[in-house]
Amino acid sequence: MTDFEIPKWAGKAPQGLHLDVYKADQLIRKVMVDDKTCYYFGRNRDNCQVLVEHSSCSRVHCALLYHKHLNRSFLVDLGSTHGTFVGNIRLEDKKPTPVQIGTTFKLGASTRNFIIREKPKQAAGAEGDAEDVMEGSFLGVNENVDYEEITEFNTAHNRRIPAVIDMAAARPKRKRNLALRFAEEDTVINPEDVDPSVGRFRNLVSQSFIVGSEKVGIVMARVRTFL
C-alpha cells in the first residue's frame, strides 16, 4: 500500500461526479467517483477502487480527490514509474494538481483516457417550467438533452448499488412436528350425563390441546363406561 496520506481538505464530491473511460475514441465505461474522499488507480485489486491493468501502470499509480473547500477535483501521482499525464503534461510526484470538469488524463502508456464529468442534465420538465419544456423541444423531447448520456450515467450509478438480501426470508423455515398421541387415563362418565331418550352418552369423547415448547399434540381420551 502507498504511504500517501489523504489530506484533511479531501471530502466527498457532488453527487453524480464520474469518469468517462475512452479507448480509441470509444466510450467503454463510466466510473462513479462521488461517494469516497479518495479514489486510488492502479493494478492492485485490494487497494485500488479503479483498476487499470496495463503493464505500464504501478500497483497503486495515482489518486483522485475532491477539495471540499475549493469545490474541485485534484489528481495526485503516487510516485509511479511511468507517470500520470494530464494531456501531454506529466504530473509531479505526490503533488496535488487541480483538474476541472472535462479534463482528460491517462496512466503510463495505457491507451485508456479518463475524462472527469459531472452529473448530466436531466430532461427538461424535471426542474423547469412548462415554457422551458416547449423551448427547443418537439412533442416533449428536448433536443438539447443527451438522453443516451443520461441512460449510460444511470446504468453506471445503478451498477454500484448492492443487492439487499433479506436473510430472514432467505433462511428455510423449520417444519413443525405434529404428533397424535393417546392418553392412558381413564375417564369416568357420570350417570347423570346419560340421555335416556337417546340411549347414548352425551359426552362420549373429550378433546384437549397441549402446547409444548417443541411440539403441538392433540390428545384424545379413551372413554370407559362405569355404570
N, C-alpha and C positions, 0 to 999 in steps of 0.2 A: 504494500500500500504506500502511496505517496506521503511525504511529510508535510504536504501543503495544509496550512491551517486556514479554515474558512473564516474570512473577516467578519467582524461584528455587523458591518453595514449590509451584509447579504440577507435578503428576505425572499419571500415568495413573489413570483412575477404576477402580473394581472392575469386573470382567468382568460384562457384562450391563447396565450403565447405558445408558439410551436415552431418547429423547424420543418421546412420543406427539403427533402433529400432528393437530389437530382443526380442522375448518371447519364452522360451523353445527351444532355438537354431533355431528358425524360424524367418526370416525377415518379419516383418509385416508392416513396413512403412519406408519411407525416409523423413527427415525433412531438408529443406534448411535453412542454418544459415549464409548467406553471404550478406545480404542487410541491416542489422541493426548493431549498435555499441554494443548492449546488448540484449540478449535473456533471458527472465525470464521463469522459470519452476515452475509449481505448479497447484493447483486446482482452482485458481481464474481466471475465464474466462475473466474478464475485464482487468486484468493487466498482464497476462501471455501469451506469444506467443506459448509456448509449454505446452499443458495441460497434466497433469498426475493426473488422478482422483482416485488414490489409497488412501484408508483411512489413511495410514501412512504418506502421503505427506502433507506438510504445504500448506497454501493458496498461498504464494509466497516462494518457497522452496530454489531455488538456481538460479544462473545466469551464463551464458556463455558469455565471452567477447573475443575480439581479440586484442592483443597488436600490434599496428601499427608500433612500432619501433623494437620490438623483433621478429615480424612475427611469432607469435604462439598464441594459444588459452589459456585462463585462466578460471578456474572454481571456483566459489565462493559460499560457503554455506551461506545462509542468516539467520542463527540462527534457522534452522529447528529443530523440536522436535526429529525426528528420524534419522536425519543426511543424508549427501551426501557422497557416497562411490566411491573411485577410486580403483577398485579391491576390496580388503578387508580392505583398509585403510579409516578411517573416516576423512573428512576434518575438519580443524579448522574453527570456525565461523568467517565470514567476512574477511578471509584471502585468497587472490587470489592464486590459485595453478596452475602452468603451466601443461598443458596436451598436448601431442603430437598426431599426426595423428595415429589412431589405438588404442588410449586409450579408455578403457571401463569404464563407470561409471553408477551408479544407484541411485535412490532416495528412502530413507527409506526402507521399507520391500517390495516394489514393485518388481515384477518378471521381469519387463522390463529393458533391458540393452541398454544403448546408446553408440554407437561407433562412434568416430569422423573420418570422411572420407574426402578426398579431391576429386576434380573432377576426374572421371575415365578417363583413357587414351582412346583417340578416336581411331577408326580403323586406321590401318596403311594406308598411302597414303594421309591422310588429310594434314599432315605437312611433311612427309618424302618423299624420292625419290623412284624411281622405284625399286632400289635394296632392300630398306627396305621392300617394299611391298612383294617381292618374298621370302625374307628370313623368314622361319618359317610359310609359308602360302601354301595353296593348293587351286587352282582355285580362287585366290583372297580373300580367307577367312583366316585371320590371327589367328592361333591357340593360340597366346599369348594374345588375346584380349577377355575380358569377355563381350560379346555382351548383355547378359541378364542384367548385371550390368549397362551398358550404357542405355539400354531401361528403366530400373527402375529409373535411375537418371533423364532421360529426362521427364519421367512421373511426377516425383516429382517437377521438375523445371517448367513444364507447368501448373501444378495444381495451383500454386500461382499467375499466371498471370490473372488479372481480365479481364472480357469481356468488350469490348469497345462498347458502345451503342451510335449510332448517334441519339440524341434526336430530332433533326430537322426532320430526316427521319421517326422517330417513331411517331411523332406528326401527327394526322389526318389532311388531307388537307381540307380546307374550300371550299365548293362548291359555285361557283358564281351564283347569281340570274340573269338569262337572262329574261328581260322583253320586251314585244312587246307593244309599245304604239303608239297611233294615235294622230297626231297634229290636233288642231282645226282651224288652219289657212287656209285662202282661198288663193289659188294660181291662179293668173290671167295669162292666156295664151295670149301671143301677137299674133295677127292675122298673123304676118309675119312668125310665126312658122308653119302655116298650109301648108301642102304639097298638092297642088291641084291635083296632079297626083294620089295620094293615097286616098285622101279624109279623112285622119285621122291626128291627131296631132302627130308631131314627138316627142315632149316632153310631153308625157301624164302623166308620174309618175316620181317624183324626190325622191331620197333617200339621207338621211344624217345620219351620225353616231355621237352620242353624248356620250362622255366618261365622266362618273361621278366618284366620289370618291368611290362609293359602287356598282353601277350597270352599266351595259352596255346596252344601249337601242337602238333599231332600230326604227327610226321614218319614217313613211310612210305618205306622204302628200296626203290629199284628193285633188282632182282636180275638179275645177268648170270651166266651159267654159263661158266666157263673150265675145260675138261677137257682 
